[in-house]
Amino acid sequence: MKTFLKKAIPASWRRRFKEKKKLHARAALHRISSRGVKVQTVIDVGASDGRWTVQTRDYFPDADYLLIEANPHHQPALEEFSRSHPRPQYKIAAASNQKGKISFNGDDPFGGKAEPDNCANPLVVDAVRLDDLVEPNAGLRPPYMLKLDTHGYELPILEGSKNILANASLVVIETYGFQIASDSLLFDEMVSYMRTKGFGVVDMSDPLWRPGDRCFWQVDLYFEPLSVPLFQNNAYA
């Protein structure tokens, strides 16, 4: 039935429906893009099969896209994605703060994470600094949008992205209400950390509650530089 509805209802109608659901990622991207936020390159870390990039392209269609995914399970899908969409690049590697190799828990293709010190049956994958990928590539121009869906491994990635952050107009981070890794930040700690990097929260989407006790589990937070004019307006208007 769901497959039939997807075929019967035009994609543009489904998109508008999701934009009206204020907590959906599409609604947040619509709000942000409608303010005229400029993005030349989108860096999608934890890209899985490219599904987040697919919807983001509707709001930043002229941007270049770099997809980073550590789990080789998704390589065939990313290869197909790169053939069917304009100007994408992808890299099978784990983003980190240094180059080399790193242990990655890939048991869940859509929930994997880098776990250097706590993984019973790890995949050993390449580790890369995002700055090292972007800087020599003249086609990946600022301003950047950086998105992290990395399940508690955000700090090393951000530390390896200092030049990207210095030239970013938007950062999207999946944040958590519980300590899901030994050195991960809770959502409020991430807000404080990003303010030290010069970014403030402008939006949110996709809150998730864990099924057992219905407690808040995670939410995507959207950050823009504190230097943009909207942070000078403290009024509810």
SETIBA-349384 format. One record per atom (N, C-alpha, C, CB): residue in one letter; x, y, z. Coordinates in steps of 0.02 Angstrom, whole numbers, plus 50000, padded with zeros to 5 digits. Glycine has a CB too. Example, Ala and Ser with C-alpha at 12.3 -4.5 7.8 and 13.67 -1.06 7.14 Angstrom:
a506604971650390 a506154977550390 a506604983550390 a505654977650452 s506424988850354 s506844994750357 s506455000250394 s507044997050286 
END
This chain:
m500414994050000 m500005000050000 m500435006350000 m499535000050061 k500965006350043 k501405012150046 k501755013249979 k501925011350102 t501975007649948 t502315008249883 t501835011149831 t502575001449859 f501205008949832 f500715011549785 f500615019049795 f500055007949794 l500565021149859 l500455028249873 l501045032449849 l500345029349947 k501655029849859 k502245033549837 k502235034649761 k502885029949857 k501995029449725 k501975030149652 k501395034549630 k501905023249619 a500845034349668 a500245038049649 a500295045449665 a499645035149682 i500635047149718 i500685054149740 i501335057149713 i500655054649817 p501295062549676 p501905065649649 p502415067349703 p501735072049609 a503045066849686 a503575068149734 a503535075249761 a504255067049703 s503335079949720 s503295086949743 s502755087749796 s503155091649684 w502215083949790 w501685084249840 w501925081249905 w501045080649816 r502275075549902 r502535072449963 r503025077149998 r502885065649947 r503435080549958 r503915085249986 r503565090850023 r504365088149931 r503045093749993 r502695099250026 r502345096950089 r502185102249978 f502095090750089 f501775087950149 f502275087550206 f501475080950134 k502875085150191 k503385084550243 k503635091350267 k503975080350218 e503645096250221 e503855102950241 e503355106050291 e503915107450180 k502725103950287 k502225106550334 k502285103350403 k501525105450305 k502615097650407 k502735094350472 k503345097650503 k502835086550464 k503245102250549 k503775106750571 k504385103250599 k503495111350623 l504315097050622 l504885093650652 l505265089250602 l504655089450710 h505055089250540 h505395085250489 h506015088950463 h504905083750430 a506525085150443 a507135088250417 a506985092750357 a507645082850396 r506515090750315 r506345094850257 r506075101650279 r505835091250213 a505695101750333 a505425108150357 a505985112650380 a504925107050414 a506475109850416 a507045113850439 a507455116450380 a507495109850486 l507585112050331 l507965114150272 l507595119450232 l508125108150228 h506935118850229 h506535123950195 h506585130650230 h505795121750190 r506525130550297 r506565136850334 r507255140150324 r506445135550409 i507785136150328 i508455138850323 i508605141350253 i508975133550343 s508445137350203 s508595139450134 s508185145550114 s508475133750085 s507575146150141 s507155151750123 s507425158350150 s506445150650148 r507865158050199 r508195164150225 r508785166150181 r508445163050296 g508945162150131 g509485163950086 g510175161850109 g509475171250075 v510215156950154 v510875154450176 v511235151550115 v510795149050232 k511845153850105 k512225151750046 k512645145650063 k512675157450020 v512605140450021 v512995134350029 v513265132449960 v512565128550059 q513915131849955 q514235129749892 q514415122349892 q514865133949879 t514575119649952 t514755112649958 t514435109650019 t515525111749961 v514115103850011 v513825100150067 v514265094150081 v513095097950052 i514475093450144 i514895087850165 i514475083450212 i515555090250201 d514275077750187 d513805073250222 d514205067650254 d513265070550173 v514305067950319 v514705062950355 v514225058150390 v515185066350406 g514335051750379 g513845046750399 g513305046450347 g513565048350469 a513505046150284 a513045046950228 a512615040850216 a513435048650166 s512795035050242 s512475028650228 s512385027950152 s511785028050265 d511765027250128 d511655026250056 d511495032650018 d511095021250046 g511575038450052 g511465044850019 g510775047750028 g511595044149947 r510365044750071 r509665046950076 r509605053950104 r509275042150120 w510035056050151 w509995062850177 w510175067850123 w510455063750239 t510685066250084 t510895070750030 t510335071449978 t511535068149997 v509975066149965 v509425066449915 v508935072049932 v509055059649911 q508725072349996 q508235077450014 q508565084350018 q507895075750080 t509195084650039 t509535091050045 t509625094449978 t510205090250080 r509725090449926 r509815093249858 r509195097149835 r509965087649809 d508615095649862 d508015099349843 d508055106649866 d507385096049873 y508455108049917 y508495114749946 y509145118249928 y508425114350022 f509655114449912 f510295117349889 f510505113649825 f510855116649945 p510115114649772 p510225110749710 p510865112449673 p509645111749664 d511135118349684 d511735120449647 d512385118849683 d511695127749632 a512335115949743 a512935114449782 a513265108049756 a512755113749856 d513915107549769 d514275101249760 d514195097249824 d515035102549743 y514265090549818 y514145086149874 y514725081249883 y513485082249865 l514965080749945 l515465075749963 l515165071350018 l516135079249988 l515095064850003 l514795060150050 l515335055750080 l514255055850014 i515355055450147 i515845051550183 i515475046050220 i516265055950232 e515675039750210 e515355034150244 e515885028850260 e514785031050200 a515905026750323 a516415021950344 a516245014750327 a516535022650418 n515605013050325 n515405006150318 n515405004150244 n514715004950349 p515834999550223 p515854997550152 p515204994250128 p516434992850140 h514764992450174 h514104989850155 h513744994650107 h513674988750217 h513865001150115 h513495006150075 h513845008050010 h513385012350117 q514435005149996 q514795007249936 q514405006049872 q515455003649933 p514085000349862 p513694999449799 p513155004749791 p513374992549797 a512805006449845 a512275011549841 a512575018349825 a511875011849906 l513145019949854 l513465026349841 l513745026749770 l514015027649891 e513975021149744 e514205021049674 e513615022449628 e514525014249657 e513045019249641 e512445020449601 e512215027649609 e511885015649621 f512245030249670 f512045037149683 f512475041949642 f512105038749758 s513125040749641 s513575045349606 s513465045149530 s514305043649621 r513205039649504 r513065039149433 r512415042649415 r513035031949411 s511945043049461 s511285045549445 s511155052749468 s510765041049476 h511645055849502 h511555062749525 h512145066949502 h511485062949603 p512015073249487 p512555077649463 p513025079749519 p512265083849429 r513665079949503 r514195082849545 r514275079749615 r514075090049552 p514155073349624 p514305070649690 p514995067349692 p513765065449711 q515295067249750 q515885063249763 q515755059349826 q516525067749769 y516075053549833 y516015049849895 y516685046749914 y515465044449890 k516745045349978 k517355042350005 k517155037250058 k517825047750034 i517395031050050 i517285025950101 i517855026550152 i517255018750071 a517695029550208 a518195030750261 a517825033550322 a518755035650238 a518155033350379 a517895036350440 a518215043150450 a518025031750502 a517815048250456 a518075054950471 a518335054950542 a517535060450461 s518915058150553 s519215058250620 s519665064350624 s519615051650634 n520095064450675 n520555069950685 n521265068350661 n520585071950758 q521355062450632 q522005060650605 q521925055350552 q522475058250662 k522425054850508 k522425049850455 k522675043250483 k522845052050395 g522485037750450 g522725031250470 g522175026050465 g522995031550541 k522145021750515 k521625016550519 k521255017350585 k521945009450513 i520625014950585 i520225015550646 i519735009650648 i519855022350649 s519555007550709 s519065002250718 s518365005350711 s519144998750787 f517935001650676 f517265004150663 f516774998450675 f517195006850590 n516264999850715 n515734994950729 n515204995650675 n515434996050800 g515204990850629 g514744991250573 g514194985950575 g515114990650509 d514044983350634 d513534978150639 d512854980550613 d513464975750711 d512684986850628 d512074989850604 d512264994650548 d511684993650662 p512084993150485 p512284997450429 p512065004750436 p512004994750366 f511515005950474 f511265012750482 f511395015450552 f510515012950466 g511805011950591 g511955014250659 g512675013250679 g511505010850708 g513115012450629 g513815011150644 g514165017250673 g514175008850582 k514715015950708 k515095021550735 k515825019450746 k514795024050801 a516255024350744 a516955023250759 a517025021950833 a517395029250737 e517355016450850 e517445014650920 e518165012250930 e516935009150943 p518635016650933 p519345014650934 p519525010050991 p519775020750938 d519205010551049 d519415006751107 d518885001951133 d519605011451162 n518315001351098 n517764997451127 n517354994251071 n517315001851171 c517644989251039 c517294985950984 c517524978750981 c517414989550916 a517074974050992 a517254966950997 a517454964150929 a516684962951026 n517074965750877 n517204963050810 n517214968750760 n516684957750789 p517754972750763 p517744978950723 p517924977750650 p518224984050753 l517674982250609 l517964983250543 l518544988050551 l517424985950492 v519084986750517 v519644991550516 v519604995450451 v520344987850523 v519485001950458 v519365006050399 v519855011950398 v518635008650399 d519915015050340 d520325021050333 d520025026750375 d520395023150259 a520455030550406 a520255036650442 a520535042650405 a520495036550516 v520135047850398 v520335053850362 v520135060050400 v520035053950291 r520515065350392 r520315071950416 r519925075350360 r520935076250437 l519355078150376 l518955081450325 l519335087250292 l518305083950354 d519715090950332 d520105096450303 d520575093850249 d520505099950358 d520865087950259 d521325085150209 d520975083050145 d521695079250239 l520325081350150 l519955079450090 l519735085550051 l519345075350109 v519545090850086 v519235096650053 v519755101550027 v518775100150102 e520275102850065 e520745108250047 e521065107349979 e521285108750099 p521305101249960 p521625100649894 p521135100149836 p522075094749893 n520495099749851 n519985098849798 n519685105649781 n519435093849821 a519905108449725 a519685115149706 a518945115449692 a520075117549646 g518635109749676 g517925109849660 g517475110449720 g517755103749623 l517735109149780 l517335109449840 l517435116249873 l517525103649890 r517015120949853 r517105127949872 r516695129749934 r516915132449814 p516955134349974 p516545137050029 p516035142150001 p516985140350083 p515535143750041 p515395141350109 p515135134150110 p514895145850142 y515295130750166 y515145123750174 y514535122650218 y515735120050202 m514165117350204 m513705114450252 m514015107750274 m512975113550221 l514105106950338 l514385100750366 l513845097250405 l515005102250411 k513705090950389 k513205087050424 k513545080950455 k512625084750375 l513395079750520 l513685073950556 l513125069550583 l514135076350614 d513125063350560 d512685058150588 d513165052550608 d512135055650535 t513485053450666 t514085049350682 t514065046150751 t514695053650676 h513495046250784 h513355042050842 h513875042550897 h513295034950820 g514015048550917 g514445049650974 g515175051050959 g514415043851018 y515365050850895 y516065051950876 y516175058950847 y516295046550826 e515775063650869 e515785070350838 e516415074350853 e515185074250862 l516675074050914 l517235078350932 l517855077150889 l517415077351005 p518085070950880 p518665070050837 p518555072550766 p518865062750834 i517935071650740 i517795074050672 i517835081650669 i517095071650649 l517545084950717 l517555092250717 l518265094950726 l517105094950773 e518675091350766 e519365093550775 e519775092550711 e519695089650833 g519555088050668 g519885087250604 g519575091350549 g519875080050584 s519145096050567 s518775100150518 s518825107550535 s518035098050516 k519375109650563 k519435116650586 k519375121650529 k520095117650622 n519675120150472 n519635124850416 n518945124750385 n520165123050363 i518625119050385 i517935118650360 i517485122850404 i517695111350357 l517545122050470 l517125126050515 l517245133450506 l517265124050588 a517865135350493 a518015142450484 a517685145350422 a518765143450479 n517465140950376 n517155143150314 n516465140050305 n517605141550255 a516135138250360 a515485135050356 a514925140050368 a515435129350408 s514395139350329 s513795143450340 s513265139650378 s513515145850274 l513335133050383 l512835128850416 l513155122350438 l512225127550369 v513005120250500 v513235113850526 v512635110250555 v513805114750580 v512535104050536 v511975099950560 v512265094050597 v511515097650500 i512075093250661 i512355087950702 i511805084050737 i512855090850755 e511815077450730 e511375073250769 e511635072950840 e511315066050738 t511235075150888 t511455075550958 t510995071351002 t511455082950983 y511215069951064 y510905064751104 y510745067051175 y511355058651105 g510245063851203 g510045065351272 g510375060751322 g509305064951279 f510725055651299 f511055050851342 f511775049851319 f510685044151343 q512205047551364 q512915046651350 q512995040151310 q513335046451415 i513025040751244 i513045034751202 i513755032351187 i512675036051138 a514245036151206 a514945034151199 a515345037651255 a515225036051127 s515925034951269 s516305037251328 s516485044651323 s516935033251336 d516615047151264 d516815054151256 d516325058151215 d517515054551224 s515705055751209 s515205059451171 s514915065151214 s514635054851147 l514625070151180 l514325075751214 l513565075051214 l514525082351182 l513245076851270 l512525077451271 l512315083451229 l512255078051344 f511685083751210 f511465088951163 f511615095951190 f510715088251149 d511525097051256 d511655103751284 d512405105151285 d511365104351355 e512805099951296 e513535100851294 e513775102451223 e513895094651321 m513445099451174 m513625100951105 m513465108151088 m513255096151057 v512905110651113 v512735117751101 v513285122151130 v512045119451133 s513505120751191 s514035124751223 s514685124051184 s514145122551295 y514855117951163 y515475116951125 y515465120851060 y515575109451111 m514905120551024 m514875124050960 m514895131650969 m514235122150923 r514665134151025 r514725141351037 r515455143351045 r514325143451100 t515865138951073 t516585140451077 t516905140451008 t516945135251122 k516585137150960 k516815137050891 k516505142650849 k516675130350859 g516065146550881 g515775152350846 g515105150950813 g516235154750796 f514725145850837 f514095144150806 f513535143850858 f514145137450771 g512925145850838 g512345145450881 g511795141550846 g512115152350900 v511335138950886 v510775134950859 v510255139450827 v510455130750915 v510045137550766 v509525141250731 v508915136950716 v509795144150666 d508975130350722 d508405126050706 d508535119150733 d508285125850629 m508015114850727 m508065107950748 m507565103750708 m507925107250825 s507695097150707 s507235092650672 s507315085550698 s507345092950596 d506835081450681 d506855074250692 d507015072050763 d507365071350647 p506655074850813 p506755072150880 p506535064850883 p506365076450932 l506875061050925 l506725053950930 l506685052051004 l507265049650893 w506185048051021 w506105045551089 w506225038051089 w505385047251118 r506595035551139 r506735028351140 r506095024551156 r507305026651190 p506005018751126 p505355015351130 p505175012651199 p505335009751081 g505675010651239 g505515007351302 g505175011751353 g506125004651331 d505455017751365 d505185022151416 d504955028851389 d505705023251470 r505005029851322 r504785035851289 r505175042051311 r504045036951301 c505795041051332 c506225046751350 c506545049551287 c506765044551401 f506655056051288 f507005059451232 f507675056151220 f507095066951246 w507815054351158 w508425050951140 w508895055351099 w508265044651101 q508655058251044 q509095062151001 q508705067350963 q509475057550952 v509085072250936 v508795077450895 v509345080350850 v508465083050938 d509175082250789 d509645085550745 d509625093050760 d509475084150670 l510205095950773 l510255103150784 l510605106450725 l510635104550850 y510375112450708 y510635116250651 y510975122450678 y510065118050600 f511605123350660 f512015128850685 f512215133450628 f512635126150721 e512185139950642 e512465144950596 e512975149150635 e511905149450566 p513425152550599 p513925156750633 p513605162150675 p514405159850582 l513875163350734 l513625168550778 l513695175550747 l513985168350845 s514095176050695 s514205182550663 s513635184550616 s514855182350624 v513165180050600 v512635181850554 v512135186450589 v512275175550526 p511805190950551 p511385196050583 p510815193350625 p511095200450530 l510565187450610 l509975185050647 l510105184450722 l509745178250620 f510735183350741 f510895182750812 f510905189550848 f511575179350821 q510845195050810 q510805201550840 q510085203350860 q511075206750793 n509605199350837 n508905200550852 n508675195750907 n508465199650788 n508565198250967 n508345194151023 n507605194451036 n508715196151085 a507235197550990 a506515198350998 a506135192450968 a506275204850966 y505555190950996 y505095185950967 y504645189550918 y504685182351023 a504885190050857 a504515193750806 a504705191250737 a504655201250812 
END
